[in-house]
């Protein structure tokens, strides 16, 4: 079926397509943002804030004396708060500019099932997802209403950990920070393995979902190091990135993050269950709604709430290293980069 490039989009037709094919739209959370979010745990139904907390087990067993002392505790809970904030995605453009792209991406036989109007809505969702992916770690919440950049909407995971580190809630003394010093092509394998072995046995004995989040640049360095060792790893050929930390018995998955700040040597070691993101309804993430503005421009918008948090920053659940999250923000030396743990 030929497409008339000069014919304006019928907004009522777009609304009909949205209703008819809404189940075919892929959620904002499942597009580009899924590169990170697949390694985290979703928490739907959050409209403003949700109290979090994981029990750090105590000890209640003791020698029998014939007297009840009642001086034992089941454990301790350090409360944390997951906050979500409103975000919007707004589209206004001349759709004719994208029809050729649509024709190139959608074969002729599929255009009846995947009409241009629906493709345009999905394209908008994909762009919003990419924007979200880029700030998942670096976003810093601003109360200034004039700052509308997505990087100012909520506090990303890196920002949260940076704040906890500055507040000394994360430190070498507490045990949730491990001193690796600066990574090099010669020491990265040993240093990451040391950090892994620094974790309590209760953490390392978890059966699944242990994640080590590092920048793509650092992951490339680790790949190069692994190849230099002459170690043959099943499933990790010359062309494939190292999937698991060598020495972890395939328990610690290496997660390559392209949305860390440039040059970052920051490492986050935690579990999928501990690293969470909140939102209200899944339907909000596909609800790109078209509306009439003028006959030659396509206008649509979607609104949702979103936020990030860790359930616990206790040393039994999380560890970071001593390197700055964003090297560009470091103004003073942190001391001896080669200091041992």
C-alpha positions as CSV (number, residue, x, y, z in Angstrom):
1,X,0.0,0.0,0.0
2,X,1.5,3.4,-1.1
3,X,2.0,6.0,1.5
4,X,1.1,9.6,0.7
5,X,4.0,11.6,2.1
6,X,2.1,14.9,1.8
7,X,-1.1,13.8,3.6
8,X,-1.3,15.1,7.2
9,X,-1.7,12.5,9.9
10,X,-5.4,12.1,11.0
11,X,-5.1,12.5,14.8
12,X,-8.4,10.6,15.3
13,X,-6.9,7.7,13.3
14,X,-3.9,7.7,15.6
15,X,-6.1,7.5,18.7
16,X,-7.9,4.6,17.2
17,X,-4.6,2.9,16.4
18,X,-3.4,3.5,20.0
19,X,-6.5,1.9,21.4
20,X,-6.5,-1.0,18.9
21,X,-2.8,-1.9,19.1
22,X,-1.9,-0.7,22.6
23,X,-0.8,-4.2,23.6
24,X,1.8,-4.2,20.8
25,X,3.6,-1.1,22.3
26,X,6.8,-2.0,24.1
27,X,7.1,-0.4,27.6
28,X,9.5,2.4,28.2
29,X,11.1,0.1,30.8
30,X,11.7,-2.7,28.3
31,X,13.4,-0.6,25.6
32,X,16.9,0.9,26.0
33,X,16.5,1.4,29.8
34,X,16.2,-2.4,30.1
35,X,19.9,-2.7,29.5
36,X,20.3,-1.7,33.1
37,X,16.8,-2.4,34.6
38,X,16.9,-6.1,33.7
39,X,19.6,-6.4,36.5
40,X,17.4,-4.6,39.0
41,X,14.1,-5.3,40.7
42,X,10.9,-3.4,39.8
43,X,8.5,-2.1,42.5
44,X,5.2,-1.1,40.9
45,X,2.4,0.7,42.7
46,X,4.6,3.5,44.1
47,X,2.8,6.8,43.7
48,X,4.9,9.0,46.0
49,X,7.2,7.1,48.4
50,X,7.6,3.7,49.8
51,X,9.4,2.7,53.0
52,X,12.1,0.0,52.6
53,X,14.2,-2.0,54.9
54,X,15.9,-5.3,55.1
55,X,16.5,-7.1,58.4
56,X,20.1,-7.7,59.3
57,X,19.7,-10.9,61.3
58,X,20.6,-10.9,64.9
59,X,21.4,-13.8,67.3
60,X,19.0,-15.4,69.8
61,X,20.6,-18.7,70.7
62,X,22.4,-19.0,74.0
63,X,23.4,-21.4,76.7
64,X,20.6,-22.5,79.0
65,X,20.8,-21.0,82.5
66,X,17.3,-21.5,83.8
67,X,16.7,-17.8,83.7
68,X,15.0,-15.7,80.9
69,X,17.1,-12.7,80.1
70,X,15.4,-11.4,77.0
71,X,18.5,-9.6,75.9
72,X,18.6,-11.0,72.3
73,X,17.4,-9.2,69.2
74,X,15.9,-10.8,66.1
75,X,17.8,-8.2,64.0
76,X,18.1,-4.6,63.0
77,X,16.3,-2.7,60.3
78,X,17.9,0.4,58.8
79,X,14.9,2.1,57.0
80,X,15.3,3.6,53.6
81,X,12.9,5.5,51.4
82,X,12.1,4.9,47.8
83,X,10.8,8.2,46.3
84,X,9.3,8.5,42.8
85,X,9.0,11.7,40.9
86,X,6.8,12.8,37.9
87,X,8.4,12.7,34.4
88,X,7.0,13.5,31.0
89,X,7.9,12.6,27.5
90,X,6.7,15.1,24.8
91,X,6.7,14.8,21.1
92,X,6.0,17.5,18.5
93,X,7.5,17.1,15.0
94,X,6.6,16.8,11.3
95,X,5.8,13.1,10.8
96,X,6.6,13.2,7.1
97,X,10.3,13.3,8.0
98,X,10.1,9.8,9.5
99,X,8.0,8.0,6.9
100,X,11.0,6.9,4.9
101,X,12.5,5.5,8.1
102,X,9.3,3.6,8.8
103,X,9.3,2.1,5.3
104,X,12.9,1.0,5.7
105,X,12.2,-0.6,9.1
106,X,8.7,-2.2,8.5
107,X,8.4,-4.5,5.5
108,X,5.5,-3.9,3.2
109,X,3.6,-7.0,4.3
110,X,3.7,-6.0,8.0
111,X,2.5,-2.4,7.5
112,X,-1.1,-3.2,7.9
113,X,-0.5,-4.7,11.3
114,X,2.1,-2.1,12.2
115,X,0.8,1.1,10.8
116,X,2.9,4.2,10.6
117,X,0.9,6.0,13.3
118,X,1.6,3.1,15.8
119,X,5.3,3.0,14.8
120,X,5.6,6.8,15.5
121,X,4.2,6.3,19.0
122,X,6.6,3.4,19.6
123,X,9.5,5.5,18.3
124,X,8.6,8.2,20.9
125,X,8.6,5.6,23.7
126,X,12.0,4.3,22.5
127,X,13.5,7.8,22.6
128,X,12.1,8.3,26.2
129,X,13.6,5.0,27.2
130,X,17.0,5.9,25.9
131,X,16.8,9.3,27.7
132,X,16.0,7.4,31.0
133,X,18.8,4.9,30.5
134,X,21.3,7.7,30.1
135,X,20.5,9.1,33.6
136,X,19.7,6.0,35.7
137,X,23.0,6.4,37.6
138,X,23.8,10.1,37.2
139,X,20.5,11.9,37.8
140,X,20.5,14.4,40.6
141,X,17.1,15.6,41.8
142,X,16.5,19.3,41.6
143,X,13.7,21.2,43.2
144,X,14.1,24.1,40.7
145,X,11.1,24.0,38.4
146,X,13.1,25.6,35.6
147,X,15.4,22.6,35.4
148,X,13.4,20.2,33.3
149,X,16.3,18.0,32.1
150,X,15.7,14.2,32.8
151,X,19.0,14.3,34.7
152,X,17.3,16.6,37.3
153,X,14.1,14.5,37.9
154,X,15.2,11.9,40.5
155,X,18.4,10.6,42.2
156,X,20.1,7.9,40.3
157,X,21.9,4.9,41.9
158,X,25.3,6.5,41.5
159,X,24.2,9.7,43.1
160,X,22.6,7.9,46.0
161,X,25.8,6.0,46.7
162,X,27.9,9.1,46.4
163,X,25.8,10.9,49.0
164,X,26.0,7.9,51.4
165,X,29.8,7.8,50.9
166,X,30.0,11.6,51.7
167,X,27.8,11.1,54.7
168,X,30.1,8.3,55.9
169,X,27.3,5.7,55.9
170,X,29.5,3.9,53.4
171,X,33.1,3.5,54.5
172,X,36.1,1.2,54.7
173,X,35.6,1.0,58.5
174,X,31.9,0.0,58.2
175,X,32.9,-2.6,55.6
176,X,30.7,-1.6,52.7
177,X,33.6,0.1,50.9
178,X,36.6,-1.7,49.6
179,X,39.9,0.1,48.7
180,X,40.9,-1.1,45.2
181,X,42.9,2.0,44.2
182,X,43.0,2.8,40.5
183,X,42.5,-0.1,38.2
184,X,45.1,-0.9,35.5
185,X,45.3,-3.5,32.8
186,X,47.7,-5.4,35.0
187,X,45.8,-5.4,38.3
188,X,42.1,-5.2,37.5
189,X,41.5,-9.0,37.6
190,X,43.1,-9.3,41.0
191,X,41.5,-6.2,42.5
192,X,38.0,-7.1,41.4
193,X,38.4,-10.7,42.8
194,X,39.8,-9.2,46.1
195,X,36.7,-7.0,46.3
196,X,34.5,-10.1,45.7
197,X,36.3,-12.1,48.4
198,X,36.0,-9.2,50.8
199,X,32.2,-9.8,51.0
200,X,30.7,-11.9,53.8
201,X,30.2,-15.6,53.1
202,X,26.4,-15.1,53.4
203,X,26.6,-12.8,50.4
204,X,28.9,-15.0,48.3
205,X,26.9,-18.1,49.0
206,X,23.7,-16.6,47.5
207,X,22.7,-18.9,44.6
208,X,21.9,-16.3,42.0
209,X,21.5,-12.6,41.0
210,X,24.8,-11.3,42.4
211,X,25.8,-8.4,40.1
212,X,29.0,-6.4,39.7
213,X,28.1,-3.2,37.9
214,X,31.1,-1.5,36.1
215,X,31.5,0.9,33.3
216,X,31.8,-0.5,29.7
217,X,35.3,1.0,29.6
218,X,36.3,-0.9,32.8
219,X,34.7,-4.1,31.5
220,X,36.8,-3.8,28.3
221,X,39.9,-3.5,30.5
222,X,38.8,-6.7,32.3
223,X,38.3,-8.5,29.1
224,X,41.8,-7.6,27.9
225,X,43.2,-8.7,31.3
226,X,41.4,-12.0,31.1
227,X,42.7,-12.7,27.6
228,X,46.3,-12.0,28.7
229,X,46.0,-14.6,31.4
230,X,45.6,-17.3,28.8
231,X,42.5,-18.6,30.7
232,X,40.0,-20.5,28.6
233,X,36.5,-19.8,29.9
234,X,33.6,-21.8,28.5
235,X,31.2,-19.4,26.9
236,X,33.7,-16.6,26.8
237,X,35.5,-16.8,23.4
238,X,37.7,-14.1,21.9
239,X,34.6,-12.3,20.5
240,X,32.4,-12.5,23.7
241,X,32.6,-10.3,26.8
242,X,33.5,-11.9,30.1
243,X,30.2,-12.8,31.6
244,X,31.2,-13.7,35.1
245,X,34.0,-12.6,37.5
246,X,36.7,-15.2,37.2
247,X,37.2,-16.9,40.6
248,X,33.5,-16.4,41.7
249,X,32.4,-19.9,40.5
250,X,30.0,-18.1,38.1
251,X,28.1,-16.5,40.9
252,X,29.1,-12.9,40.3
253,X,27.8,-11.5,36.9
254,X,29.7,-8.6,35.4
255,X,27.2,-6.0,34.2
256,X,28.6,-3.6,31.6
257,X,27.1,-0.2,32.0
258,X,27.4,2.4,29.2
259,X,25.6,5.0,31.3
260,X,28.4,5.5,33.9
261,X,30.2,8.9,33.8
262,X,33.1,8.9,31.3
263,X,36.3,7.5,32.8
264,X,34.5,6.1,35.9
265,X,36.3,3.3,37.7
266,X,33.4,3.0,40.2
267,X,32.2,-0.5,41.1
268,X,28.9,-1.5,42.6
269,X,28.7,-5.0,44.0
270,X,25.2,-6.0,45.1
271,X,22.2,-8.2,44.2
272,X,19.3,-7.7,41.8
273,X,16.9,-7.8,44.7
274,X,18.7,-5.0,46.5
275,X,18.8,-2.6,43.6
276,X,15.3,-1.4,42.9
277,X,13.3,1.1,40.9
278,X,9.8,2.3,41.5
279,X,6.9,3.4,39.4
280,X,3.1,3.5,39.6
281,X,1.5,1.5,36.8
282,X,3.0,-0.5,33.9
283,X,0.4,1.0,31.6
284,X,1.9,4.4,32.2
285,X,5.0,3.3,30.4
286,X,3.2,2.7,27.1
287,X,0.7,5.4,27.4
288,X,2.0,7.8,24.7
289,X,-1.2,9.8,24.1
290,X,-1.6,11.7,20.8
291,X,-3.6,14.9,20.7
292,X,-4.4,17.6,18.2
293,X,-2.2,20.6,17.8
294,X,-2.2,21.4,14.1
295,X,-2.7,19.2,11.0
296,X,1.0,19.2,10.0
297,X,2.6,18.3,13.3
298,X,2.3,15.1,15.3
299,X,1.9,15.9,19.0
300,X,1.8,13.3,21.8
301,X,2.8,13.0,25.4
302,X,3.2,10.5,28.2
303,X,3.5,11.0,32.0
304,X,4.8,8.6,34.6
305,X,6.6,8.6,38.0
306,X,10.0,7.0,38.5
307,X,12.7,6.6,41.2
308,X,15.7,4.5,42.2
309,X,16.9,3.2,45.6
310,X,18.8,0.4,47.4
311,X,16.9,-1.6,50.0
312,X,20.0,-1.9,52.1
313,X,23.6,-0.4,52.1
314,X,24.7,-2.8,54.8
315,X,28.0,-4.6,54.1
316,X,26.0,-7.9,53.9
317,X,24.1,-6.6,50.9
318,X,26.3,-4.0,49.1
319,X,29.9,-2.9,48.6
320,X,31.4,-0.2,46.5
321,X,35.1,0.7,45.9
322,X,37.0,3.8,46.8
323,X,37.1,5.3,43.3
324,X,35.0,8.4,42.5
325,X,31.7,7.8,40.7
326,X,32.3,10.8,38.4
327,X,36.0,11.5,38.0
328,X,35.3,14.9,36.4
329,X,33.9,16.2,39.7
330,X,37.0,15.3,41.7
331,X,38.9,18.5,42.6
332,X,41.3,17.2,45.2
333,X,43.4,14.0,45.3
334,X,41.9,11.2,47.4
335,X,45.2,10.1,48.8
336,X,47.3,7.1,47.8
337,X,45.6,5.4,44.9
338,X,47.5,2.2,45.5
339,X,46.6,1.8,49.1
340,X,45.7,-1.7,50.1
341,X,42.5,-2.9,51.6
